[in-house]
Amino acid sequence: EFPAPPFVMLKEDLAQAEYGGPAFYREKKVVFGAIAVVCLIVVGCVAVTSTVQDHQERITMLQESQKESQHADVLRIGDKIALKNAYNNYLVTIPNGAMRAIGAEHHWEEYEVLSAPDSQVAAGSIVEYGQPIVLQSFINKMFVTARSNGLLTARSYHPNHKGNIFSLSNGKGAV
């Protein structure tokens, strides 16, 4: 028969113990000491678990911000762009809808990149090669339109007009 652990008081021990005597208090201290140790272990486990969860949340946030920073310089739906040629001329829309190339950059040369209405791509989405887009000018919010005669103009046509829809070619993936 194995002896009982020192912190367990058997019924016979309780009957023999003198209440208020030194043996009783010694046994009581052992029991309370064991309870205190168990409480400290539980508190420590809770603290470690909380710290690990906080660390995992920070790692997840860091990974998400790294993913965003990898795509920070890509073209997105809703971005405003300026189109410049090799002669440093910028494509501009004149209030009457005519389009020209001029040598200075001003805010009126900005075109907002929108998704073509039928493509149903959300604002902020990365523009991919081959994806249909629409360019809306700063001036009068007109849409850049490729006319059947080959000229570019800006018109107030519905954005779904076939002359308004462009796509970027000669590449793969994000622009």
Salt bridges, closest charged atoms under 4 A:
GLU68 OE1 - ARG76 NH2 3.74
GLU112 OE1 - LYS80 NZ 3.98
